[in-house]
Amino acid sequence: MAGGRIPEGVDIRLPSAARVYDWLLGGSHNFDADRAVGEKVMAVLPSGRQVAASNRAFLRRAVRYMITQGITQFLGLGSGIPTVGNVHEVAQHADPGRRVVYVDYDEVAVAHSRLILEGNPNATVVAADLCRPHAALTSPDVQTTTKSTSPWDNAGPGRPRSRC
């Protein structure tokens, strides 16, 4: 992984869906095992990188639009690793005071997210399962990072987990 640290307890010999997606986006938060899976994805879906880039471009447009509508807080559900132009980068580019909470149940994604967001007082990650939305929305990190009086929106990638 270029320019980054490995989160404690993460086995980089095992691929992670979040890191494969990062690789497809051209990010640097991935390892050999992730790149090997990414190559297999590309063998079956040669447009895999373009699909990932299109998805991320839509996310950026959606965040910019929400900003024009007065949204000041963002909740990224099923967020994966917040790299390569993700919600906090777009929202806080417009205003560093915008607040972003990422939520994911994948321990690897959460561990990487914590390292990436370290030192950003207006962005955090919550380890929670969206099959239990009340627990995710009432977690102390969500309550601490967001303001109940400010408008917020779900800036998640729209990947519902069918296991719920």
C-alpha positions in Angstrom: 0.0 0.0 0.0 1.6 3.2 -1.1 1.9 6.0 1.5 -0.2 4.3 4.1 -0.1 2.1 7.2 -1.6 -1.4 7.6 -4.4 -1.4 10.2 -3.7 -3.5 13.3 -5.2 -7.0 13.0 -5.8 -6.8 9.2 -4.5 -9.8 7.3 -3.3 -8.3 4.0 -3.0 -11.8 2.5 -6.8 -12.1 2.4 -8.6 -10.0 -0.2 -11.2 -7.4 0.9 -14.1 -6.3 -1.3 -13.5 -2.7 -0.1 -9.9 -2.8 -1.1 -10.6 -4.4 -4.5 -13.0 -1.5 -5.1 -10.3 0.9 -4.1 -8.0 -0.8 -6.6 -10.6 -0.6 -9.4 -10.8 3.2 -8.6 -7.0 3.5 -9.0 -6.5 4.0 -5.2 -3.6 3.1 -3.1 -5.4 1.4 -0.2 -5.0 -2.2 -1.5 -2.6 -5.1 -1.5 -1.4 -8.0 -3.7 -4.4 -10.2 -2.7 -6.8 -7.4 -3.6 -5.1 -6.6 -6.9 -5.2 -10.3 -7.8 -9.0 -10.4 -7.3 -9.3 -7.1 -9.2 -7.5 -8.6 -12.1 -10.0 -11.5 -12.1 -12.9 -9.0 -12.0 -11.4 -7.3 -15.0 -11.0 -10.6 -16.9 -14.8 -11.2 -16.5 -15.8 -7.5 -16.7 -13.3 -5.6 -18.8 -15.2 -2.4 -18.0 -14.8 -2.9 -14.3 -12.7 0.2 -13.7 -15.1 2.3 -15.7 -18.1 1.0 -13.8 -16.3 1.8 -10.5 -15.3 5.3 -11.8 -18.9 6.0 -13.0 -20.3 5.0 -9.6 -17.8 7.2 -7.8 -18.5 10.1 -10.2 -22.2 9.8 -9.5 -21.5 9.9 -5.7 -19.5 13.1 -6.1 -22.3 14.7 -8.2 -24.9 13.7 -5.6 -22.8 15.1 -2.7 -22.3 18.4 -4.6 -26.1 18.6 -5.3 -27.0 17.9 -1.7 -24.6 20.7 -0.7 -26.6 23.1 -2.9 -29.7 22.0 -1.1 -28.4 22.9 2.3 -27.2 19.5 3.5 -24.4 19.9 5.9 -24.1 16.4 7.3 -23.7 13.1 5.4 -24.2 9.5 6.5 -22.5 7.0 4.2 -24.1 3.6 4.7 -22.2 0.6 3.5 -19.4 2.9 2.7 -16.4 0.6 2.3 -13.1 2.5 2.5 -13.5 6.3 2.0 -10.9 6.8 -0.7 -10.5 8.4 -4.2 -13.0 11.3 -4.0 -15.3 10.0 -1.4 -18.0 11.9 0.5 -15.8 13.6 3.1 -13.3 14.8 0.5 -16.1 16.4 -1.7 -18.2 17.8 1.2 -15.2 19.2 3.1 -13.6 20.7 0.0 -16.7 22.9 -0.1 -16.6 23.5 3.6 -14.2 21.9 6.1 -17.0 22.1 8.7 -19.3 19.6 6.9 -19.7 16.5 8.9 -19.5 12.9 7.5 -20.1 9.6 9.2 -19.3 6.4 7.3 -21.0 3.2 8.5 -19.9 -0.3 7.5 -20.0 -3.8 9.0 -16.8 -5.0 7.3 -14.0 -4.9 10.0 -11.3 -4.4 7.3 -13.1 -1.4 5.8 -13.6 0.1 9.2 -10.0 -0.4 10.2 -8.7 1.2 7.0 -11.3 4.0 7.3 -10.1 4.8 10.9 -6.6 5.3 9.6 -7.6 7.4 6.7 -9.9 9.7 8.8 -7.4 10.0 11.7 -7.1 13.7 12.6 -10.3 14.8 10.8 -12.6 15.9 13.6 -15.6 16.2 11.3 -15.5 12.7 9.8 -15.6 9.3 11.4 -16.5 5.7 10.8 -18.9 3.5 12.7 -18.6 -0.2 12.8 -22.3 -1.2 12.6 -24.6 -3.6 10.7 -27.3 -1.9 8.7 -29.5 -4.9 9.5 -29.7 -3.1 12.8 -30.3 0.5 11.8 -31.2 1.8 15.2 -27.9 0.7 16.6 -26.0 2.3 13.7 -27.9 5.6 13.9 -27.8 5.9 17.7 -24.1 4.9 18.1 -22.1 7.4 20.1 -19.9 8.3 17.2 -22.9 9.2 15.0 -24.3 11.3 17.9 -21.0 13.0 18.6 -20.1 13.8 15.0 -23.5 14.9 13.8 -25.8 17.7 15.0 -29.4 16.8 15.4 -30.5 20.4 14.4 -28.7 20.3 11.0 -30.0 18.7 7.8 -28.3 15.5 6.8 -28.7 13.0 4.0 -27.6 9.4 3.3 -24.8 9.6 0.8 -24.3 5.8 0.7 -23.5 4.0 -2.5 -26.9 2.3 -2.5 -25.7 -1.2 -2.0 -28.3 -2.8 0.3 -27.1 -6.0 1.9 -29.4 -8.8 0.9 -28.6 -10.8 4.1 -30.7 -8.5 6.3 
